[in-house]
Amino acid sequence: MAAIFRKPGQETWWVTYYVNGLRVRHSLRTREERIARLKLKKLEGDLVTGELVQASRTPLVPFLAAFCEHLSTIRTRKSYKNDLSYLRTVFGPVCDALKPGTTVNHRHQPKKPVTVEDRFAGRHIQVKVLEELTAGIIEAHITQRVKQEGIAPKTANRIREVLHVLFTYAIRQHGFRSADRRFPNPVDAVPRRKEAERQIRFLTLKQIDEQLRVLAERPVIQALVATYIYAGLRREEALWLTPDDVDLKAGMIRVRQKVVNGESWQPKTRKNRRVPISSSLRSYLEACQHPDGSVWFFPSPTGKRWDPDNFSQDLREINERNGLSWACLDFRHSFGSHLAQKGESLYKIAELMGNSPEICRRHYAALIPEQMRDTVEFHPRPQLVHAEGRDEACA
């Protein structure tokens, strides 16, 4: 029914048994044979009485189709697309939602599918039921991708996070029960990779002037870049702005959920926010001209909403011709960085940028070391006073 054993070259005892035809094997976390046999006896008793939770059997393909449909209702369009990409690299094109080049209807009109070669063919995880996807298989898959493809720790952790959400959904909505009762969600047993501290890039005041100057012949792109720099908006947040979102009279930009021409959009954090229009930004916004009939504050050359990738490509081509390498994320970081350098609180910066204070702390806290100078002083600094024609320190 069950048996204990030691792996070659190891002193720790392991146990192996079968549940619903599936082999379960895990460490007993002891080097003492007596303790291992006591744990074995208890486990055998649980198997006989049924107290040991029986693993479920969840066919993988229909489950993945249901999970992708679930993601389409809880993720923003960009996040949903990213999640599908991670799932596709793990499982392959096993259902319609995960076929390469397919744009799934994410509360939008589906686009014409484009045939794309599966670059990861032969490297996907091959399981028929979800219960076969153990922590060991997940860890081996991620490790293999790190070694063969050189994916960064951040990417490895993102794969882990998506799979953790997948199993959480399986537990709550599909009655998933793990064969390993120690880890109801198998991903909990997969260790996170340590990520290197992120080094952000931002423009100096001189570089900001240079960047905006080279865009003078493209006023809409210039105004967009100025908005990223002086208001800290994300790329799509600015591209989705309508004239009603930019109130020059009140001096406020409203980043909010909306439906335009039947297409819905919402901020990344699902929270609306308002950002004041600075004096530096106002002149660029006032000079921005809108074609008749356009519903967008920053329309593309055709008068429609600018595709994010097309906009970035146009900007990159202009910058490359002028020897610049800045991108939208650098502009957004410039906003947070300059606010931090002038002493604004990280809480205020987080509110303006639509981030959590913890994210802003990681990005911008190092830019305000001067704020810590007085913190380490036990006594007030002596002040200089003028007395009888000479400076003296106050006692």
KERO-242381 format. One record per residue (C-alpha): residue number from 1; residue in three letters; x, y, z. Coordinates in nm, 2 decimals. Example, Ala and Ser with C-alpha at 12.3 -4.5 7.8 and 13.67 -1.06 7.14 Angstrom:
# residues 2
   n res      x      y      z
   1 Ala   1.23  -0.45   0.78
   2 Ser   1.37  -0.11   0.71
***
This chain:
# residues 395
   n res      x      y      z
   1 Met   0.00   0.00   0.00
   2 Ala   0.28   0.24   0.10
   3 Ala   0.65   0.21   0.15
   4 Ile   0.94   0.42   0.28
   5 Phe   1.28   0.44   0.11
   6 Arg   1.60   0.65   0.09
   7 Lys   1.73   0.80  -0.23
   8 Pro   2.09   0.70  -0.32
   9 Gly   2.34   0.92  -0.14
  10 Gln   2.07   1.07   0.09
  11 Glu   1.99   1.02   0.45
  12 Thr   1.63   1.16   0.45
  13 Trp   1.35   0.90   0.43
  14 Trp   1.08   0.93   0.16
  15 Val   0.74   0.77   0.12
  16 Thr   0.57   0.64  -0.19
  17 Tyr   0.20   0.53  -0.24
  18 Tyr  -0.08   0.55  -0.50
  19 Val  -0.40   0.75  -0.50
  20 Asn  -0.65   0.70  -0.78
  21 Gly  -0.39   0.52  -0.98
  22 Leu  -0.14   0.81  -0.95
  23 Arg   0.19   0.76  -0.78
  24 Val   0.26   1.00  -0.50
  25 Arg   0.62   1.04  -0.36
  26 His   0.74   1.29  -0.11
  27 Ser   1.00   1.34   0.16
  28 Leu   0.91   1.26   0.52
  29 Arg   1.17   1.52   0.64
  30 Thr   1.34   1.29   0.89
  31 Arg   1.66   1.09   0.90
  32 Glu   1.53   0.86   1.18
  33 Glu   1.39   0.53   1.05
  34 Arg   1.17   0.50   1.36
  35 Ile   1.00   0.83   1.30
  36 Ala   0.97   0.75   0.93
  37 Arg   0.79   0.43   1.01
  38 Leu   0.55   0.61   1.25
  39 Lys   0.46   0.85   0.98
  40 Leu   0.42   0.56   0.73
  41 Lys   0.18   0.39   0.98
  42 Lys  -0.03   0.71   1.01
  43 Leu  -0.04   0.76   0.64
  44 Glu  -0.15   0.40   0.58
  45 Gly  -0.43   0.45   0.83
  46 Asp  -0.54   0.77   0.65
  47 Leu  -0.55   0.58   0.33
  48 Val  -0.77   0.30   0.48
  49 Thr  -1.01   0.53   0.66
  50 Gly  -1.04   0.78   0.37
  51 Glu  -0.91   1.07   0.57
  52 Leu  -0.64   1.12   0.32
  53 Val  -0.79   1.35   0.06
  54 Gln  -0.83   1.17  -0.27
  55 Ala  -0.68   1.35  -0.56
  56 Ser  -0.92   1.47  -0.83
  57 Arg  -0.89   1.41  -1.20
  58 Thr  -0.93   1.73  -1.42
  59 Pro  -0.88   1.68  -1.79
  60 Leu  -0.63   1.95  -1.89
  61 Val  -0.75   2.08  -2.23
  62 Pro  -1.11   2.17  -2.14
  63 Phe  -0.99   2.31  -1.81
  64 Leu  -0.74   2.54  -1.99
  65 Ala  -1.01   2.66  -2.22
  66 Ala  -1.23   2.74  -1.92
  67 Phe  -0.94   2.91  -1.74
  68 Cys  -0.86   3.13  -2.04
  69 Glu  -1.22   3.23  -2.06
  70 His  -1.21   3.32  -1.69
  71 Leu  -0.89   3.53  -1.74
  72 Ser  -1.07   3.73  -2.01
  73 Thr  -1.32   3.85  -1.76
  74 Ile  -1.08   3.95  -1.48
  75 Arg  -0.77   4.08  -1.67
  76 Thr  -0.71   4.40  -1.87
  77 Arg  -0.66   4.34  -2.24
  78 Lys  -0.28   4.37  -2.21
  79 Ser  -0.25   4.15  -1.90
  80 Tyr  -0.47   3.89  -2.05
  81 Lys  -0.26   3.88  -2.36
  82 Asn   0.06   3.84  -2.15
  83 Asp  -0.10   3.56  -1.94
  84 Leu  -0.20   3.37  -2.26
  85 Ser   0.16   3.40  -2.38
  86 Tyr   0.30   3.24  -2.06
  87 Leu   0.04   2.96  -2.07
  88 Arg   0.12   2.90  -2.44
  89 Thr   0.49   2.85  -2.37
  90 Val   0.41   2.61  -2.08
  91 Phe   0.14   2.39  -2.24
  92 Gly   0.15   2.47  -2.61
  93 Pro  -0.14   2.53  -2.84
  94 Val  -0.36   2.27  -2.68
  95 Cys  -0.69   2.47  -2.70
  96 Asp  -0.82   2.75  -2.93
  97 Ala  -0.73   3.03  -2.69
  98 Leu  -0.36   2.92  -2.69
  99 Lys  -0.31   2.87  -3.06
 100 Pro  -0.02   3.09  -3.19
 101 Gly  -0.13   3.40  -3.37
 102 Thr  -0.49   3.37  -3.24
 103 Thr  -0.65   3.68  -3.10
 104 Val  -0.91   3.56  -2.85
 105 Asn  -1.22   3.77  -2.80
 106 His  -1.14   3.96  -2.48
 107 Arg  -1.47   4.15  -2.47
 108 His  -1.38   4.29  -2.81
 109 Gln  -1.44   4.19  -3.17
 110 Pro  -1.21   3.91  -3.27
 111 Lys  -0.95   3.98  -3.53
 112 Lys  -0.86   3.76  -3.82
 113 Pro  -0.62   3.48  -3.70
 114 Val  -0.27   3.49  -3.82
 115 Thr  -0.07   3.17  -3.86
 116 Val   0.25   3.19  -3.64
 117 Glu   0.50   2.91  -3.59
 118 Asp   0.52   2.76  -3.24
 119 Arg   0.87   2.85  -3.14
 120 Phe   0.85   2.63  -2.83
 121 Ala   0.73   2.31  -3.00
 122 Gly   0.87   2.00  -2.82
 123 Arg   0.95   2.19  -2.50
 124 His   0.59   2.21  -2.36
 125 Ile   0.48   2.02  -2.05
 126 Gln   0.30   1.71  -2.16
 127 Val   0.02   1.60  -1.91
 128 Lys  -0.33   1.48  -1.97
 129 Val  -0.49   1.57  -1.64
 130 Leu  -0.41   1.87  -1.42
 131 Glu  -0.32   1.65  -1.12
 132 Glu  -0.02   1.52  -1.31
 133 Leu   0.13   1.87  -1.31
 134 Thr   0.34   1.84  -0.99
 135 Ala   0.57   2.09  -0.83
 136 Gly   0.86   1.89  -0.95
 137 Ile   0.75   1.90  -1.32
 138 Ile   0.69   2.28  -1.29
 139 Glu   1.03   2.34  -1.14
 140 Ala   1.20   2.12  -1.40
 141 His   1.03   2.31  -1.68
 142 Ile   1.13   2.65  -1.54
 143 Thr   1.49   2.53  -1.48
 144 Gln   1.52   2.40  -1.83
 145 Arg   1.40   2.73  -1.98
 146 Val   1.65   2.92  -1.76
 147 Lys   1.93   2.70  -1.88
 148 Gln   1.84   2.67  -2.25
 149 Glu   1.67   3.01  -2.32
 150 Gly   1.84   3.22  -2.06
 151 Ile   1.51   3.36  -1.93
 152 Ala   1.55   3.62  -1.65
 153 Pro   1.45   3.54  -1.29
 154 Lys   1.16   3.79  -1.33
 155 Thr   1.02   3.59  -1.62
 156 Ala   1.06   3.26  -1.43
 157 Asn   0.87   3.41  -1.14
 158 Arg   0.60   3.54  -1.37
 159 Ile   0.55   3.19  -1.51
 160 Arg   0.52   3.07  -1.15
 161 Glu   0.26   3.34  -1.07
 162 Val   0.04   3.26  -1.37
 163 Leu   0.04   2.89  -1.28
 164 His  -0.04   2.97  -0.92
 165 Val  -0.35   3.16  -1.03
 166 Leu  -0.44   2.87  -1.25
 167 Phe  -0.43   2.62  -0.96
 168 Thr  -0.62   2.86  -0.74
 169 Tyr  -0.89   2.88  -1.00
 170 Ala  -0.89   2.50  -1.03
 171 Ile  -0.93   2.46  -0.65
 172 Arg  -1.22   2.71  -0.62
 173 Gln  -1.41   2.64  -0.94
 174 His  -1.33   2.28  -1.05
 175 Gly  -1.28   2.09  -0.73
 176 Phe  -0.91   2.03  -0.78
 177 Arg  -0.75   1.83  -0.50
 178 Ser  -0.37   1.78  -0.51
 179 Ala  -0.23   1.44  -0.47
 180 Asp   0.03   1.59  -0.23
 181 Arg  -0.18   1.70   0.07
 182 Arg   0.11   1.92   0.20
 183 Phe   0.06   2.16  -0.09
 184 Pro  -0.31   2.21  -0.20
 185 Asn  -0.17   2.44  -0.46
 186 Pro   0.13   2.26  -0.60
 187 Val   0.30   2.59  -0.71
 188 Asp   0.35   2.67  -0.34
 189 Ala   0.63   2.41  -0.34
 190 Val   0.81   2.58  -0.63
 191 Pro   1.07   2.83  -0.51
 192 Arg   1.08   3.18  -0.64
 193 Arg   1.39   3.30  -0.82
 194 Lys   1.58   3.58  -0.66
 195 Glu   1.55   3.89  -0.88
 196 Ala   1.83   4.14  -0.92
 197 Glu   1.75   4.49  -0.80
 198 Arg   1.60   4.68  -1.09
 199 Gln   1.79   4.98  -1.22
 200 Ile   1.56   5.23  -1.37
 201 Arg   1.64   5.49  -1.64
 202 Phe   1.52   5.84  -1.64
 203 Leu   1.60   6.16  -1.82
 204 Thr   1.77   6.46  -1.67
 205 Leu   1.62   6.80  -1.73
 206 Lys   1.87   6.87  -2.01
 207 Gln   1.78   6.53  -2.17
 208 Ile   1.41   6.61  -2.14
 209 Asp   1.46   6.94  -2.33
 210 Glu   1.66   6.76  -2.60
 211 Gln   1.40   6.48  -2.63
 212 Leu   1.11   6.72  -2.68
 213 Arg   1.31   6.94  -2.92
 214 Val   1.37   6.66  -3.17
 215 Leu   0.99   6.59  -3.17
 216 Ala   0.90   6.95  -3.27
 217 Glu   0.80   6.85  -3.62
 218 Arg   0.56   6.58  -3.49
 219 Pro   0.34   6.78  -3.24
 220 Val   0.11   6.49  -3.14
 221 Ile   0.40   6.26  -3.06
 222 Gln   0.57   6.56  -2.88
 223 Ala   0.26   6.62  -2.67
 224 Leu   0.23   6.25  -2.59
 225 Val   0.59   6.23  -2.48
 226 Ala   0.55   6.54  -2.27
 227 Thr   0.24   6.38  -2.11
 228 Tyr   0.45   6.07  -2.02
 229 Ile   0.73   6.29  -1.87
 230 Tyr   0.52   6.55  -1.69
 231 Ala   0.22   6.34  -1.59
 232 Gly   0.37   5.99  -1.55
 233 Leu   0.11   5.81  -1.75
 234 Arg   0.16   5.46  -1.88
 235 Arg   0.18   5.42  -2.26
 236 Glu  -0.18   5.30  -2.31
 237 Glu  -0.32   5.54  -2.06
 238 Ala  -0.23   5.83  -2.27
 239 Leu  -0.32   5.67  -2.60
 240 Trp  -0.67   5.60  -2.46
 241 Leu  -0.73   5.96  -2.35
 242 Thr  -1.03   6.14  -2.50
 243 Pro  -1.10   6.52  -2.50
 244 Asp  -1.33   6.47  -2.21
 245 Asp  -1.04   6.32  -2.01
 246 Val  -0.82   6.63  -2.05
 247 Asp  -0.97   6.93  -1.87
 248 Leu  -0.74   7.22  -1.94
 249 Lys  -0.97   7.46  -1.76
 250 Ala  -0.95   7.26  -1.43
 251 Gly  -0.59   7.16  -1.50
 252 Met  -0.65   6.79  -1.46
 253 Ile  -0.60   6.47  -1.66
 254 Arg  -0.85   6.19  -1.58
 255 Val  -0.73   5.83  -1.62
 256 Arg  -1.05   5.63  -1.61
 257 Gln  -1.23   5.32  -1.74
 258 Lys  -1.42   5.38  -2.06
 259 Val  -1.60   5.23  -2.36
 260 Val  -1.53   5.39  -2.70
 261 Asn  -1.69   5.26  -3.02
 262 Gly  -1.79   4.94  -2.84
 263 Glu  -1.43   4.88  -2.72
 264 Ser  -1.37   4.88  -2.35
 265 Trp  -1.05   4.98  -2.16
 266 Gln  -0.95   5.02  -1.80
 267 Pro  -0.63   5.12  -1.62
 268 Lys  -0.38   4.85  -1.53
 269 Thr  -0.47   4.87  -1.16
 270 Arg  -0.84   4.89  -1.23
 271 Lys  -0.85   5.22  -1.04
 272 Asn  -0.94   5.56  -1.18
 273 Arg  -0.71   5.85  -1.09
 274 Arg  -0.66   6.22  -1.16
 275 Val  -0.32   6.38  -1.24
 276 Pro  -0.28   6.76  -1.22
 277 Ile  -0.16   6.93  -1.54
 278 Ser   0.17   7.11  -1.47
 279 Ser   0.27   7.44  -1.62
 280 Ser   0.54   7.25  -1.82
 281 Leu   0.28   7.02  -1.97
 282 Arg   0.00   7.27  -2.04
 283 Ser   0.16   7.44  -2.34
 284 Tyr   0.21   7.10  -2.52
 285 Leu  -0.15   7.00  -2.45
 286 Glu  -0.29   7.34  -2.56
 287 Ala  -0.09   7.32  -2.89
 288 Cys  -0.22   6.96  -2.97
 289 Gln  -0.47   6.98  -3.26
 290 His  -0.75   6.73  -3.31
 291 Pro  -0.88   6.63  -3.65
 292 Asp  -1.25   6.68  -3.70
 293 Gly  -1.45   6.37  -3.60
 294 Ser  -1.16   6.21  -3.39
 295 Val  -1.27   6.09  -3.05
 296 Trp  -0.91   6.07  -2.93
 297 Phe  -0.71   6.34  -2.76
 298 Phe  -0.39   6.21  -2.92
 299 Pro  -0.50   6.06  -3.25
 300 Ser  -0.28   5.86  -3.49
 301 Pro  -0.20   6.01  -3.83
 302 Thr  -0.52   5.84  -3.96
 303 Gly  -0.73   6.00  -3.69
 304 Lys  -0.79   5.67  -3.50
 305 Arg  -0.66   5.54  -3.17
 306 Trp  -0.29   5.49  -3.19
 307 Asp  -0.18   5.13  -3.16
 308 Pro   0.07   5.11  -2.88
 309 Asp   0.33   4.92  -3.07
 310 Asn   0.29   5.14  -3.38
 311 Phe   0.34   5.45  -3.17
 312 Ser   0.65   5.31  -3.00
 313 Gln   0.79   5.22  -3.34
 314 Asp   0.73   5.57  -3.48
 315 Leu   0.89   5.72  -3.17
 316 Arg   1.19   5.48  -3.19
 317 Glu   1.26   5.57  -3.55
 318 Ile   1.26   5.94  -3.48
 319 Asn   1.49   5.89  -3.18
 320 Glu   1.73   5.66  -3.36
 321 Arg   1.77   5.93  -3.63
 322 Asn   1.87   6.17  -3.36
 323 Gly   2.09   5.94  -3.16
 324 Leu   1.84   5.90  -2.87
 325 Ser   1.73   5.57  -2.71
 326 Trp   1.46   5.67  -2.47
 327 Ala   1.12   5.49  -2.45
 328 Cys   0.79   5.54  -2.28
 329 Leu   0.88   5.36  -1.96
 330 Asp   1.19   5.59  -1.93
 331 Phe   0.96   5.89  -1.96
 332 Arg   0.73   5.76  -1.69
 333 His   1.02   5.69  -1.46
 334 Ser   1.14   6.05  -1.52
 335 Phe   0.82   6.18  -1.37
 336 Gly   0.86   5.97  -1.05
 337 Ser   1.23   6.02  -1.03
 338 His   1.22   6.40  -1.05
 339 Leu   0.94   6.42  -0.79
 340 Ala   1.14   6.20  -0.56
 341 Gln   1.45   6.41  -0.60
 342 Lys   1.26   6.73  -0.51
 343 Gly   1.14   6.57  -0.19
 344 Glu   0.79   6.46  -0.26
 345 Ser   0.66   6.17  -0.05
 346 Leu   0.65   5.83  -0.20
 347 Tyr   0.28   5.80  -0.11
 348 Lys   0.20   6.11  -0.32
 349 Ile   0.41   5.98  -0.61
 350 Ala   0.23   5.64  -0.59
 351 Glu  -0.11   5.81  -0.60
 352 Leu  -0.02   6.02  -0.90
 353 Met   0.13   5.73  -1.09
 354 Gly  -0.13   5.47  -1.00
 355 Asn   0.12   5.24  -0.83
 356 Ser   0.15   5.10  -0.48
 357 Pro   0.37   5.28  -0.23
 358 Glu   0.59   4.96  -0.22
 359 Ile   0.66   4.97  -0.59
 360 Cys   0.75   5.34  -0.57
 361 Arg   0.98   5.27  -0.27
 362 Arg   1.17   5.01  -0.48
 363 His   1.20   5.24  -0.77
 364 Tyr   1.26   5.59  -0.63
 365 Ala   1.36   5.56  -0.26
 366 Ala   1.73   5.55  -0.35
 367 Leu   1.69   5.89  -0.52
 368 Ile   1.62   6.07  -0.20
 369 Pro   1.91   5.98   0.03
 370 Glu   1.93   6.34   0.15
 371 Gln   1.61   6.28   0.33
 372 Met   1.79   6.03   0.55
 373 Arg   2.07   6.26   0.65
 374 Asp   1.89   6.42   0.95
 375 Thr   1.74   6.08   1.05
 376 Val   2.08   5.95   1.17
 377 Glu   2.16   6.26   1.38
 378 Phe   2.11   6.22   1.76
 379 His   2.15   6.59   1.83
 380 Pro   2.03   6.89   1.64
 381 Arg   2.29   7.04   1.41
 382 Pro   2.47   7.35   1.56
 383 Gln   2.36   7.67   1.40
 384 Leu   2.59   7.96   1.32
 385 Val   2.52   8.31   1.47
 386 His   2.70   8.63   1.42
 387 Ala   2.83   8.78   1.75
 388 Glu   3.08   9.06   1.79
 389 Gly   3.19   9.04   1.43
 390 Arg   3.25   8.66   1.42
 391 Asp   3.06   8.34   1.37
 392 Glu   3.00   8.11   1.66
 393 Ala   2.82   7.79   1.70
 394 Cys   2.52   7.78   1.93
 395 Ala   2.57   7.57   2.24
***
